[in-house]
Amino acid sequence: MNISAINQSLSKGSIAPQTGNSSSPSASFNIKTNGEDCNYTYTMQAKVYSSDNGDVNAYFKNSNREYIILGNISSSNIPAANSINNIKSGTPNSSENPNAIAYPITNMLTNIESASMINCNTGRGLCYSIQMGNSQNGNIRQMLGISPLANTYSISNDRAGTYQAIITLTANRNP
């Protein structure tokens, strides 16, 4: 079993200060295995850091669309958990979610059967379950959309700095 991040230069992007539009960065992973799909459980999770609750789940759904939340990582501008929860509420208000911005995500799969957002069995919210199918070598690329979710970006409430979420892909051998 080997999981590796690929195309790491694509994982960094920029956010236009006037609009909040992103340059569509992406996280990409390669999965190689010599076993059958039923031998492994593949899980992709995303975390965003909050000032008062540590790492929290960065994935959520709104109107049947999948999103990821990016948080400011500057020590004086880290979003509070309430900012992240406001975005996940389904009716975000930009004055109530400073320093956290949500973007739609799209998964591009190569030689991978599926990537489905599910409730994680770890109790940490939503994650992606990856199914390899018959492939023993596949790639998943998760791309951010250009435009942020309405009312999650505000030029007056979101401070300049680096915004990020940490995405991890793990494989566990099934008993």
Secondary structure per residue as TSV (DSSP state, phi and psi in degrees):
chain	resnum	aa	ss	phi	psi
A	1	M	-	360.0	131.6
A	2	N	E	-144.6	123.5
A	3	I	E	-118.8	129.0
A	4	S	E	-139.4	144.9
A	5	A	E	-73.7	138.9
A	6	I	E	-128.7	161.1
A	7	N	-	49.7	47.3
A	8	Q	G	-62.0	-23.9
A	9	S	G	-64.9	-23.0
A	10	L	G	-80.4	-8.0
A	11	S	G	-80.3	-6.8
A	12	K	-	-111.7	143.6
A	13	G	-	-150.8	-163.0
A	14	S	-	-136.3	159.1
A	15	I	B	-121.0	126.2
A	16	A	-	-70.9	121.8
A	17	P	T	-59.3	-35.0
A	18	Q	T	-75.9	-30.7
A	19	T	T	-118.6	-21.5
A	20	G	-	82.3	-0.3
A	21	N	-	-64.6	140.9
A	22	S	B	-100.6	164.5
A	23	S	-	-88.6	15.3
A	24	S	-	59.5	55.8
A	25	P	-	-66.6	166.5
A	26	S	E	-147.0	155.7
A	27	A	E	-111.0	131.5
A	28	S	E	-128.4	139.0
A	29	F	E	-133.4	147.8
A	30	N	E	-112.8	134.0
A	31	I	E	-117.9	124.4
A	32	K	E	-125.8	135.6
A	33	T	-	-146.8	154.6
A	34	N	S	-106.8	9.1
A	35	G	S	-112.1	177.0
A	36	E	-	-82.7	157.4
A	37	D	G	-54.1	-37.6
A	38	C	G	-67.7	-12.1
A	39	N	G	-82.5	-12.3
A	40	Y	E	-134.9	151.6
A	41	T	E	-115.2	120.9
A	42	Y	E	-106.5	128.9
A	43	T	E	-133.5	130.8
A	44	M	E	-112.8	124.7
A	45	Q	E	-123.3	156.2
A	46	A	E	-131.6	137.3
A	47	K	E	-126.3	144.2
A	48	V	E	-125.0	141.1
A	49	Y	E	-87.5	132.7
A	50	S	E	-113.8	149.9
A	51	S	T	-68.5	-26.3
A	52	D	T	-118.0	-2.4
A	53	N	T	-137.9	12.5
A	54	G	E	65.8	-148.7
A	55	D	E	-71.7	129.8
A	56	V	E	-128.4	159.4
A	57	N	E	-62.8	133.9
A	58	A	-	-99.1	-9.5
A	59	Y	E	-89.1	146.3
A	60	F	E	-162.6	166.6
A	61	K	E	-115.9	145.7
A	62	N	E	-144.9	120.8
A	63	S	T	52.3	47.2
A	64	N	T	61.8	16.8
A	65	R	E	-110.6	142.7
A	66	E	E	-95.8	138.4
A	67	Y	E	-133.6	162.8
A	68	I	E	-131.0	143.1
A	69	I	E	-101.9	130.8
A	70	L	E	-103.8	139.1
A	71	G	E	-119.3	147.1
A	72	N	E	-65.8	135.9
A	73	I	-	-107.6	4.4
A	74	S	S	-67.3	131.2
A	75	S	T	-52.7	-32.6
A	76	S	T	-90.3	-3.3
A	77	N	T	-126.4	17.0
A	78	I	-	-64.9	132.3
A	79	P	-	-69.7	148.7
A	80	A	-	-78.7	159.4
A	81	A	H	-57.2	-33.0
A	82	N	H	-61.5	-34.6
A	83	S	H	-63.5	-44.9
A	84	I	H	-67.1	-43.0
A	85	N	H	-65.4	-34.1
A	86	N	H	-61.6	-41.4
A	87	I	H	-65.1	-42.9
A	88	K	H	-71.2	-13.1
A	89	S	T	-65.2	-20.0
A	90	G	S	97.7	-18.6
A	91	T	S	-133.1	69.4
A	92	P	-	-66.3	149.3
A	93	N	-	-127.5	118.7
A	94	S	G	-58.0	-26.1
A	95	S	G	-76.4	-13.8
A	96	E	G	-107.8	6.3
A	97	N	S	-136.0	50.2
A	98	P	T	-61.2	141.4
A	99	N	T	67.3	20.5
A	100	A	E	-136.2	131.4
A	101	I	E	-133.5	136.3
A	102	A	E	-107.4	139.4
A	103	Y	E	-129.3	143.8
A	104	P	E	-67.6	151.3
A	105	I	E	-124.4	150.1
A	106	T	E	-131.1	132.5
A	107	N	E	-98.9	125.5
A	108	M	E	-105.6	122.4
A	109	L	E	-112.1	134.8
A	110	T	E	-125.0	117.0
A	111	N	S	58.7	32.0
A	112	I	-	-127.9	134.2
A	113	E	-	-68.4	-47.4
A	114	S	E	-161.6	159.8
A	115	A	E	-138.1	108.8
A	116	S	E	-117.6	132.1
A	117	M	E	-75.5	126.5
A	118	I	E	-137.3	170.2
A	119	N	E	-78.0	124.9
A	120	C	-	-68.1	145.2
A	121	N	T	-77.5	-2.4
A	122	T	T	-86.3	-3.8
A	123	G	S	77.0	14.3
A	124	R	S	-105.2	27.5
A	125	G	S	91.4	-148.5
A	126	L	E	-83.7	149.8
A	127	C	E	-151.1	177.3
A	128	Y	E	-107.1	133.5
A	129	S	E	-97.9	123.7
A	130	I	E	-103.2	130.9
A	131	Q	E	-115.1	120.9
A	132	M	-	-77.7	-26.3
A	133	G	T	69.1	-132.1
A	134	N	T	-89.0	-3.7
A	135	S	-	-81.8	147.3
A	136	Q	S	-116.2	8.4
A	137	N	E	-154.3	108.0
A	138	G	E	-145.2	164.6
A	139	N	E	-124.8	145.2
A	140	I	E	-126.2	133.3
A	141	R	E	-125.5	119.4
A	142	Q	E	-103.6	114.5
A	143	M	E	-105.3	139.8
A	144	L	E	-81.1	142.7
A	145	G	-	-72.4	167.3
A	146	I	S	-74.1	-46.7
A	147	S	S	-97.0	134.2
A	148	P	-	-70.7	158.0
A	149	L	-	-59.2	136.8
A	150	A	T	-52.5	138.8
A	151	N	T	67.8	21.9
A	152	T	S	-113.4	-11.8
A	153	Y	-	-118.6	134.7
A	154	S	-	-146.2	124.1
A	155	I	T	-62.6	-25.9
A	156	S	T	-91.7	-19.9
A	157	N	T	-106.4	-24.5
A	158	D	S	-97.9	118.6
A	159	R	-	-78.2	149.0
A	160	A	S	-62.2	149.7
A	161	G	S	151.0	-166.8
A	162	T	-	-93.7	128.5
A	163	Y	E	-111.8	136.7
A	164	Q	E	-153.8	161.1
A	165	A	-	-132.8	147.6
A	166	I	E	-101.3	121.1
A	167	I	E	-108.1	129.5
A	168	T	E	-126.6	145.8
A	169	L	E	-122.6	123.6
A	170	T	E	-123.8	155.8
A	171	A	E	-127.5	134.2
A	172	N	E	-123.2	132.8
A	173	R	E	-73.2	130.1
A	174	N	-	-76.2	147.3
A	175	P	-	-65.4	360.0
